Amino acid sequence: MTTGRLAELNEPGELWIRGYCVMLGYWNESQKTEEAISQDKWYKTGDIATIDEKGFCRIVGRSKDMIIRGGENIYPAELEDFFYTHPQVQQVQVVGVKDYRMGEEICACIQLKQGEETTPEDIKAFCKGKIAHFKIPRYIVFVTSFPVTTSGKIMKFKLREQMEQRLNL
């Protein structure tokens, strides 16, 4: 949610930048420019970041990927970093999927290391006591691959669509 106020220290907010090296807008695309550049020429990066007491900036996720579950903001990158500490996880992507009651639910799409086996229940048990209860994914889906662009970047929007279809949401 955009409020227009400056975030406090260590509070996540959208990173805006400005300077001589920052673009003035999109060529012949005024609507896109209006969405990306504020009236006082700040570029809205779409990154969610925090700034600490020493002035260090830490990117915690992308605003378009943020999951809003029952009013709680959940950053997929934070959960993905956590899941990489599991010894059987090769690759993981976390997406928000539709939910009537909560708005969105968390879906962890996990590719296990070759020869490894586990269950969604085991993964949830691994989470308990290590991350906040509201961040434990409702859905754990094991996958063998992820949808990617020609340059190899994972297409989260496509993955979200696939999971909603697979989970009949």
C-alpha positions in Angstrom: 0.0 0.0 0.0 1.4 3.4 -1.0 1.0 6.0 1.7 3.4 8.6 0.4 5.2 9.0 3.7 8.8 8.3 4.4 9.5 4.9 6.0 11.1 4.8 9.5 14.5 3.2 10.0 14.4 -0.5 9.4 10.8 -0.3 8.2 10.2 -1.8 4.7 9.1 0.7 2.1 9.3 1.1 -1.7 12.7 2.4 -2.8 12.6 5.6 -4.8 15.8 7.1 -6.4 16.6 10.4 -8.0 19.7 11.8 -9.7 21.3 12.9 -13.0 21.7 9.3 -14.1 18.1 8.3 -13.6 15.7 8.4 -16.6 13.2 11.1 -17.0 10.5 8.8 -18.3 9.6 6.2 -20.9 9.8 7.2 -24.6 6.3 7.9 -25.9 4.6 6.2 -23.0 3.2 8.9 -20.7 1.0 6.5 -18.7 4.0 4.3 -17.9 6.0 7.3 -17.0 3.3 8.7 -14.7 3.2 5.3 -12.9 7.0 5.1 -12.5 8.1 8.7 -11.9 6.7 10.9 -9.1 5.8 14.6 -9.8 9.0 15.7 -8.2 11.1 13.3 -10.4 11.7 10.4 -8.1 11.9 7.0 -9.8 9.8 4.3 -8.1 12.0 1.2 -8.4 9.4 -1.4 -7.3 11.9 -2.7 -4.8 11.0 -3.0 -1.2 13.9 -2.0 1.0 14.9 -1.0 4.5 17.5 1.5 5.6 19.4 0.9 8.9 20.9 3.3 11.4 24.2 3.3 9.5 22.5 4.2 6.2 22.8 0.8 4.6 20.0 -0.1 2.2 18.8 -3.7 2.1 16.5 -4.9 -0.6 13.9 -7.3 0.9 11.8 -8.0 -2.1 9.7 -6.6 -5.0 6.4 -4.8 -4.4 4.7 -6.7 -7.2 5.7 -10.0 -5.5 4.6 -9.1 -2.0 1.9 -11.3 -0.5 -0.8 -9.7 1.6 -2.3 -12.4 3.7 -5.0 -11.3 6.1 -3.4 -7.8 6.4 0.1 -9.1 6.9 2.8 -8.1 4.3 4.9 -11.1 3.5 8.0 -10.9 1.3 8.7 -14.0 -0.8 12.4 -13.4 -0.9 12.6 -13.6 2.9 10.9 -17.0 2.9 12.9 -18.2 0.0 16.1 -17.4 1.9 14.8 -19.3 4.8 13.9 -22.4 2.7 17.4 -22.5 1.3 18.6 -23.4 4.8 16.7 -26.7 4.5 19.2 -29.5 3.5 16.9 -31.1 0.9 15.9 -27.9 -1.0 17.6 -27.3 -4.3 15.5 -24.4 -5.5 12.4 -22.6 -4.2 10.0 -19.9 -5.3 7.3 -18.5 -3.0 4.2 -16.9 -4.5 0.8 -15.7 -3.3 -2.2 -17.5 -4.5 -5.9 -16.5 -4.3 -7.8 -17.1 -1.1 -11.4 -16.1 -0.4 -10.9 -15.6 3.4 -7.3 -14.3 3.7 -7.0 -12.5 0.3 -3.9 -14.4 -0.5 -2.2 -17.5 0.9 1.4 -18.5 0.7 2.5 -21.2 -1.7 6.1 -22.5 -1.6 7.1 -24.3 -4.8 10.1 -26.4 -4.0 12.5 -28.3 -6.2 14.3 -30.9 -4.1 17.9 -32.0 -4.5 18.4 -35.0 -6.7 17.5 -38.2 -4.9 15.8 -36.4 -1.9 12.3 -37.0 -0.7 10.2 -35.3 1.9 6.6 -34.3 2.5 4.7 -31.0 2.9 4.2 -31.9 6.5 7.9 -32.3 7.1 8.6 -28.9 5.4 6.0 -27.2 7.6 7.5 -28.9 10.7 10.9 -27.4 9.7 9.3 -24.0 9.7 7.7 -24.1 13.1 9.5 -22.1 15.7 11.9 -20.7 13.1 9.6 -18.3 11.2 6.4 -16.5 12.3 3.4 -18.8 12.2 1.6 -16.5 9.7 4.6 -17.0 7.3 4.3 -20.8 7.2 3.0 -21.6 3.7 -0.4 -23.1 3.5 0.6 -24.8 0.3 3.8 -26.7 -0.2 4.1 -28.0 -3.8 7.0 -30.0 -5.1 8.0 -29.2 -8.6 10.6 -30.5 -11.1 11.1 -27.2 -12.9 10.0 -23.6 -13.0 8.6 -21.5 -15.9 11.5 -19.3 -17.2 12.0 -16.7 -19.8 14.4 -17.2 -22.7 17.1 -15.6 -20.5 16.5 -18.0 -17.7 14.6 -15.7 -15.3 11.8 -17.3 -13.4 8.4 -16.0 -14.4 6.6 -15.7 -11.0 3.4 -14.6 -12.6 3.3 -17.7 -14.7 4.2 -19.9 -11.6 1.3 -18.2 -9.7 -1.1 -19.1 -12.5 0.1 -22.7 -12.6 -0.2 -23.1 -8.8 -3.7 -21.6 -8.7 -4.7 -24.0 -11.5 -3.0 -27.0 -9.9 -4.6 -26.2 -6.5 -8.0 -25.5 -8.0 -8.2 -22.0 -6.7 
